[in-house]
């Protein structure tokens, strides 16, 4: 199905996009962010994750867009919903979110062939201080990574900024998953590692599109994928958090395509 939906295919080459492409990504990114904005009041104790997924799918289709994850490589849902020690790719189903949970919701939409990909963390009711602290660290890690994006910088600069900050806060950065190029291809070059050394990796150039999406664990960084082939969890069952923006490199820095129109990319989390 993804081969049908992708207007182009991954070649391993980094694509440089023009002004028209930037406009396409703005529209797709805005809709993805609006979808996550819509879900904020619905993430409450007692909600079933499949209900949240249904709301997201209806929202995307009602806006004339395509849910990119639906049927992607056999995946059967619109979103990934990853509570607590689930690192990423949690499959919505009959799981009930309970008071004190934290959960990442990740959504990608396709608008006129362009992909808008974003995720954010939600607190379910009152959340323990250590969980709130982890979420705050994860958002700050994304900001540290974004601050490195400019023409002439390297992808390793992004990873180094994220890793050095996270580890200074006595948390760890997941190694098994990374950010990625996107545009008219869902997962394209370059890969954006959230760890690494300054001055290494691909040189950033205006017109490059990619995601930055650090996954931060309260414990060790090792993860494992469950038997469903999708759900990744922390090996030590420690809490995990993630947030994600789609961005484009500009002549003097970067543009975030997936900013929240309501200013709630970081939904308020109530402390227990």
C-alpha positions as CSV (number, residue, x, y, z in Angstrom):
1,X,0.0,0.0,0.0
2,X,2.8,2.4,0.8
3,X,4.2,1.9,-2.7
4,X,0.9,3.1,-4.1
5,X,0.7,6.1,-1.8
6,X,4.3,7.3,-2.1
7,X,4.6,9.6,-5.1
8,X,8.3,8.8,-5.1
9,X,10.5,6.1,-3.7
10,X,13.5,6.0,-1.3
11,X,16.7,6.1,-3.3
12,X,19.2,6.6,-0.5
13,X,20.0,10.0,-1.9
14,X,19.1,13.1,0.2
15,X,16.6,15.3,-1.6
16,X,16.8,19.0,-1.8
17,X,13.3,20.6,-2.0
18,X,12.1,23.9,-3.5
19,X,9.7,26.6,-2.3
20,X,6.7,24.8,-3.6
21,X,7.7,21.7,-1.6
22,X,8.0,23.8,1.6
23,X,4.4,25.0,1.1
24,X,3.2,21.4,0.6
25,X,4.9,20.4,3.9
26,X,3.4,23.3,5.7
27,X,-0.1,22.2,4.8
28,X,0.6,18.5,5.7
29,X,2.4,19.4,8.9
30,X,-0.3,21.8,10.1
31,X,-3.0,19.1,9.6
32,X,-0.9,16.5,11.6
33,X,-0.5,19.0,14.4
34,X,-4.2,19.9,14.3
35,X,-5.0,16.2,14.7
36,X,-2.9,15.9,17.9
37,X,-4.4,19.2,19.1
38,X,-7.9,17.7,18.7
39,X,-7.0,14.7,20.8
40,X,-5.8,16.7,23.9
41,X,-9.2,16.8,25.7
42,X,-9.9,13.1,24.9
43,X,-6.7,11.8,26.6
44,X,-8.3,11.2,30.1
45,X,-8.4,8.3,32.6
46,X,-10.6,5.5,31.3
47,X,-10.2,6.2,27.5
48,X,-9.4,3.2,25.3
49,X,-6.5,3.7,22.9
50,X,-8.5,2.4,20.0
51,X,-11.1,5.2,20.5
52,X,-8.3,7.8,20.2
53,X,-7.1,6.1,17.0
54,X,-10.7,6.2,15.6
55,X,-11.0,9.9,16.4
56,X,-7.7,10.5,14.6
57,X,-8.6,8.5,11.5
58,X,-12.0,10.3,11.3
59,X,-10.4,13.7,11.6
60,X,-7.8,13.0,8.9
61,X,-10.3,11.6,6.5
62,X,-12.8,14.4,7.2
63,X,-10.1,16.8,6.2
64,X,-9.5,15.1,2.8
65,X,-6.2,13.6,3.8
66,X,-4.8,10.1,4.0
67,X,-3.6,8.4,7.3
68,X,-0.1,7.4,6.3
69,X,0.4,4.6,8.8
70,X,-2.8,2.8,7.9
71,X,-1.7,-0.3,6.0
72,X,1.9,0.9,5.9
73,X,4.0,-2.3,5.9
74,X,0.9,-4.2,7.2
75,X,0.3,-1.8,10.1
76,X,-3.5,-1.7,10.8
77,X,-4.0,1.6,12.7
78,X,-3.9,5.3,12.0
79,X,-1.7,6.3,15.0
80,X,0.9,4.8,17.3
81,X,0.0,5.2,20.9
82,X,2.8,4.3,23.4
83,X,2.1,4.5,27.1
84,X,4.6,4.3,29.9
85,X,7.4,1.8,29.2
86,X,6.4,1.5,25.5
87,X,9.1,3.4,23.6
88,X,7.3,3.6,20.2
89,X,5.0,1.9,17.7
90,X,2.4,1.0,20.3
91,X,-0.6,-0.5,18.5
92,X,-4.0,1.1,19.6
93,X,-6.4,-1.5,20.9
94,X,-8.4,-2.3,24.0
95,X,-5.8,-0.9,26.4
96,X,-7.4,1.6,28.8
97,X,-5.3,4.6,29.8
98,X,-5.3,5.1,33.6
99,X,-4.6,7.9,36.0
100,X,-0.9,8.6,36.2
101,X,0.0,7.2,32.7
102,X,2.0,9.1,30.2
103,X,1.5,8.3,26.6
104,X,3.1,9.3,23.2
105,X,0.7,9.7,20.3
106,X,2.4,9.7,16.9
107,X,0.5,10.5,13.7
108,X,1.4,11.0,10.0
109,X,-0.9,12.4,7.4
110,X,-0.6,12.7,3.6
111,X,-1.8,15.8,1.9
112,X,-1.4,16.0,-1.9
113,X,1.5,13.5,-1.6
114,X,3.3,15.4,1.2
115,X,3.8,13.7,4.7
116,X,3.3,15.6,7.9
117,X,4.8,13.5,10.8
118,X,4.6,14.5,14.5
119,X,4.2,13.1,18.0
120,X,3.8,14.5,21.5
121,X,3.4,13.4,25.1
122,X,0.1,13.4,27.0
123,X,-0.4,13.1,30.7
124,X,-3.4,11.0,31.8
125,X,-4.8,12.7,34.9
126,X,-2.3,13.5,37.7
127,X,1.2,12.2,36.8
128,X,4.1,11.3,39.2
129,X,6.9,13.9,39.4
130,X,9.5,11.5,37.9
131,X,7.2,10.9,34.9
132,X,6.6,14.6,34.4
133,X,10.4,15.3,34.7
134,X,11.1,12.7,32.0
135,X,8.6,14.4,29.6
136,X,10.1,17.8,30.3
137,X,13.6,16.4,29.6
138,X,12.4,14.9,26.3
139,X,10.9,18.2,25.1
140,X,14.1,20.0,26.0
141,X,16.2,17.4,24.2
142,X,14.2,18.1,21.0
143,X,14.7,21.9,21.4
144,X,18.5,21.3,21.9
145,X,18.5,19.2,18.7
146,X,16.6,21.8,16.7
147,X,19.0,24.6,17.9
148,X,21.8,22.8,16.0
149,X,20.0,22.9,12.6
150,X,21.4,25.3,10.1
151,X,23.2,25.1,6.7
152,X,26.7,23.7,7.1
153,X,26.0,21.9,10.4
154,X,26.0,18.1,10.5
155,X,23.5,15.6,11.5
156,X,26.0,14.4,14.2
157,X,25.7,17.9,15.8
158,X,22.0,17.2,16.4
159,X,22.6,13.8,18.0
160,X,25.4,15.1,20.2
161,X,23.3,18.0,21.5
162,X,20.4,15.6,22.4
163,X,22.6,12.9,23.9
164,X,24.8,15.2,26.0
165,X,21.8,17.0,27.5
166,X,19.8,13.8,28.2
167,X,22.7,12.0,29.8
168,X,23.5,15.1,31.9
169,X,20.0,14.7,33.3
170,X,20.7,11.0,34.2
171,X,18.5,9.6,31.5
172,X,19.3,7.7,28.3
173,X,18.7,8.1,24.6
174,X,17.3,5.1,22.6
175,X,19.7,4.0,19.9
176,X,17.5,1.6,18.0
177,X,15.2,4.2,16.3
178,X,16.0,7.5,14.6
179,X,14.6,10.5,12.8
180,X,14.4,10.4,9.0
181,X,14.0,12.3,5.9
182,X,10.5,12.8,4.6
183,X,8.5,14.6,2.0
184,X,6.7,12.7,-0.7
185,X,8.4,9.6,0.8
186,X,7.4,8.6,4.4
187,X,10.9,7.4,5.5
188,X,13.7,8.8,3.3
189,X,17.3,9.8,3.7
190,X,19.0,11.1,5.8
191,X,18.7,9.1,9.1
192,X,18.8,11.5,12.1
193,X,20.4,9.8,15.0
194,X,19.7,11.2,18.5
195,X,23.2,10.4,19.7
196,X,26.6,10.9,18.2
197,X,29.6,13.2,17.8
198,X,29.8,16.8,16.7
199,X,31.2,17.3,13.3
200,X,30.1,13.9,11.9
201,X,27.3,12.8,9.6
202,X,25.7,14.4,6.7
203,X,26.1,18.2,6.0
204,X,22.8,20.1,6.3
205,X,21.8,22.0,3.3
206,X,18.8,24.3,2.6
207,X,15.9,22.3,1.2
208,X,16.5,19.2,3.3
209,X,13.4,17.8,5.1
210,X,13.6,15.5,8.1
211,X,12.2,14.6,11.5
212,X,13.8,14.9,14.9
213,X,12.1,12.6,17.3
214,X,14.2,11.7,20.4
215,X,13.1,8.8,22.6
216,X,14.3,9.2,26.1
217,X,14.3,6.5,28.8
218,X,14.3,7.0,32.5
219,X,16.5,3.9,32.9
220,X,18.8,2.3,30.4
221,X,18.6,2.8,26.6
222,X,18.2,-0.8,25.6
223,X,14.8,-1.8,24.0
224,X,13.2,-4.9,22.6
225,X,10.4,-5.4,20.0
226,X,7.5,-7.5,21.1
227,X,6.1,-10.5,19.2
228,X,3.6,-8.3,17.3
229,X,6.6,-7.0,15.3
230,X,5.9,-3.4,16.1
231,X,5.7,-2.5,19.8
232,X,9.1,-1.5,21.2
233,X,9.5,-1.5,25.0
234,X,12.3,-0.6,27.4
235,X,14.1,-3.8,28.5
236,X,14.3,-2.7,32.1
237,X,10.6,-1.6,32.0
238,X,11.6,2.0,32.8
239,X,9.4,4.9,31.6
240,X,10.0,6.2,28.1
241,X,9.0,9.5,26.4
242,X,9.2,10.8,22.8
243,X,8.3,14.0,20.9
244,X,8.7,14.7,17.2
245,X,8.7,17.6,14.7
246,X,9.0,17.6,10.9
247,X,11.3,20.4,9.8
248,X,12.9,21.9,6.7
249,X,16.4,23.4,6.6
250,X,16.2,27.0,5.5
251,X,18.9,29.5,4.3
252,X,19.5,30.7,7.9
253,X,18.2,27.9,10.1
254,X,15.1,25.8,10.0
255,X,11.3,25.8,9.7
256,X,9.1,23.6,11.9
257,X,6.2,22.3,9.8
258,X,4.3,20.6,12.7
259,X,4.0,23.4,15.2
260,X,0.7,23.2,17.2
261,X,-1.8,25.8,15.9
262,X,-3.2,26.0,19.4
263,X,0.2,26.3,21.1
264,X,-0.2,22.9,22.8
265,X,2.6,20.8,21.2
266,X,3.5,20.3,24.9
267,X,0.1,19.5,26.4
268,X,-0.1,20.6,30.1
269,X,0.7,17.7,32.5
270,X,-0.8,17.8,36.0
271,X,1.5,16.7,38.8
272,X,0.3,14.1,41.3
